[in-house]
Amino acid sequence: MKQVKIVSYAFLTYIPLLAIWMVGVEYAYWGLGLDRFGNDFLGQNFYVIYPTPPIPERQIYGGLAALPVLICRLIALWFLWKMFFNFTKEKIMIGETVRLLRQYAKYSVFGVVAFFFLSGVRRWGIGEFSDMPLWTHLQLNSHEFAILFSSAIIYVASKVIEEGNKYKAETESYV
């Protein structure tokens, strides 16, 4: 339990920092129009948000299209943070942990779906848009596939744990 608590405290620190970073990067790109961070010491391309800056008069639309994705991801992180918070209090209740993991996976998937369906608007906001129909500009990259894949694994694993608990309870009731 001691190791779980130590790791949980690390995640309780890391998850809010990740959330701040996510909000900051979206604000820097869509709000301020910055496409990269850097300086003479770190290098001009120390952190590249996107290879091209957004088109100034379209930034608001790209930002609005990025907002549902960001909100879904922040909600997913909240459920993960809550799970690790419970672990620091030595509350490793299987039912609650499974519920929080399932919520995390669900909102992560919602974020990927929002990313996919709003990708055309974001691409229009950065100038990667032609006169072709919107559906030809939908995008799903390898990062989103990785999120979708890991969320599916977490969701299925939570179902397996839940079923295992049901069988355990049923077996114990017979004994």
C-alpha positions in Angstrom: 0.0 0.0 0.0 2.9 2.3 0.7 4.1 2.1 -2.9 0.6 2.8 -4.2 0.4 5.9 -2.0 3.7 7.2 -3.2 2.8 6.8 -6.9 -0.6 8.3 -6.2 0.9 11.4 -4.6 3.1 11.7 -7.7 0.0 11.5 -10.0 -1.9 14.0 -7.8 0.9 16.4 -8.6 1.4 15.5 -12.2 -2.3 15.5 -13.3 -3.0 19.1 -12.4 0.3 20.2 -14.0 -0.8 18.3 -17.2 -4.2 20.0 -17.1 -2.5 23.4 -16.8 -0.2 22.6 -19.6 -3.1 21.5 -21.8 -5.0 24.6 -21.2 -1.9 26.8 -21.6 -1.0 25.2 -25.0 -4.5 25.6 -26.3 -4.6 29.2 -25.1 -1.1 30.0 -26.5 -2.0 28.6 -29.9 -5.6 29.7 -30.4 -5.7 32.7 -28.1 -2.3 34.2 -28.7 -1.4 32.7 -32.0 1.9 31.2 -30.9 2.9 28.1 -32.8 6.1 27.4 -30.9 8.0 28.1 -27.7 11.7 28.8 -27.6 14.6 31.2 -27.1 18.3 31.6 -27.9 19.3 29.3 -25.0 16.7 26.5 -25.6 16.5 26.9 -29.4 13.8 28.6 -31.4 11.8 25.3 -31.9 12.1 24.0 -28.3 8.4 23.1 -28.3 6.4 23.3 -31.5 2.7 23.3 -30.9 1.9 23.1 -34.6 4.1 23.7 -37.6 2.1 26.7 -38.7 0.4 29.5 -36.7 -3.4 29.9 -36.9 -4.8 32.5 -39.3 -5.5 35.5 -37.1 -9.1 36.1 -38.2 -9.9 32.4 -37.8 -8.3 31.8 -34.4 -11.6 32.2 -32.5 -13.3 29.5 -34.5 -10.4 27.1 -34.1 -10.3 27.8 -30.4 -14.1 27.1 -30.1 -13.6 23.8 -32.0 -10.7 22.9 -29.7 -12.7 23.7 -26.5 -15.0 20.5 -26.4 -11.9 18.3 -26.8 -10.1 20.1 -24.1 -13.1 20.0 -21.7 -13.5 16.2 -22.3 -9.9 15.6 -21.6 -10.0 17.8 -18.4 -13.0 15.9 -17.2 -11.2 12.6 -17.9 -8.2 13.8 -15.9 -10.5 14.8 -13.0 -11.8 11.2 -12.7 -8.2 9.9 -12.8 -7.1 12.5 -10.2 -10.1 11.5 -8.0 -9.1 7.8 -8.2 -5.5 8.5 -7.1 -6.8 10.8 -4.4 -8.8 7.9 -3.0 -5.7 5.7 -3.1 -3.8 8.2 -0.9 -6.6 7.8 1.7 -6.1 4.0 1.4 -9.6 3.7 -0.1 -9.0 1.1 -2.8 -12.6 0.1 -3.1 -12.8 -1.9 -6.3 -16.3 -0.7 -7.2 -15.3 3.0 -6.9 -12.0 2.5 -8.7 -13.8 0.6 -11.5 -16.3 3.4 -11.8 -13.7 6.1 -11.9 -11.6 4.2 -14.5 -14.7 3.7 -16.6 -15.5 7.4 -16.5 -11.9 8.3 -17.4 -12.1 6.0 -20.4 -15.5 7.3 -21.4 -14.5 11.0 -21.4 -11.2 10.2 -23.1 -13.2 8.5 -26.0 -15.6 11.5 -26.0 -12.5 13.7 -26.5 -11.3 11.7 -29.4 -14.8 11.7 -31.0 -15.0 15.5 -30.6 -11.4 15.8 -32.0 -12.5 13.9 -35.1 -15.7 15.7 -35.8 -14.3 19.2 -35.1 -11.0 18.6 -36.9 -12.2 20.3 -40.1 -12.9 23.5 -38.2 -9.5 23.5 -36.6 -7.8 22.8 -39.9 -9.8 25.6 -41.5 -8.5 27.9 -38.6 -4.9 27.2 -39.5 -5.4 27.4 -43.3 -5.3 23.7 -44.2 -8.7 23.9 -45.8 -9.7 23.9 -49.4 -13.1 24.3 -51.1 -13.8 20.6 -50.8 -16.6 19.3 -48.6 -16.0 19.3 -44.8 -15.9 15.5 -44.5 -12.8 15.5 -46.6 -11.0 17.5 -44.0 -11.7 15.3 -41.0 -8.6 14.1 -39.3 -7.6 11.4 -36.8 -3.9 11.1 -36.0 -1.9 8.5 -34.3 -2.0 10.2 -31.0 -5.8 10.1 -31.0 -5.8 6.4 -32.0 -3.4 5.7 -29.1 -5.8 7.5 -26.7 -8.8 5.6 -28.2 -7.0 2.3 -27.9 -5.8 2.8 -24.3 -9.2 4.0 -23.3 -10.8 0.9 -24.8 -8.4 -1.3 -22.9 -9.1 0.5 -19.6 -12.8 0.3 -20.2 -12.7 -3.5 -20.9 -10.3 -4.1 -18.0 -12.7 -2.2 -15.7 -15.6 -4.5 -16.9 -13.5 -7.6 -16.3 -12.6 -6.4 -12.8 -16.3 -5.7 -12.1 -17.3 -9.1 -13.3 -14.6 -10.8 -11.2 -15.9 -9.0 -8.1 -19.4 -10.3 -8.8 -18.1 -13.8 -9.1 -16.0 -13.4 -6.0 -19.0 -12.1 -4.0 -21.2 -14.9 -5.4 -18.7 -17.6 -4.5 -18.2 -16.1 -1.0 -22.0 -16.1 -0.4 -22.1 -19.9 -1.1 -19.3 -20.6 1.4 
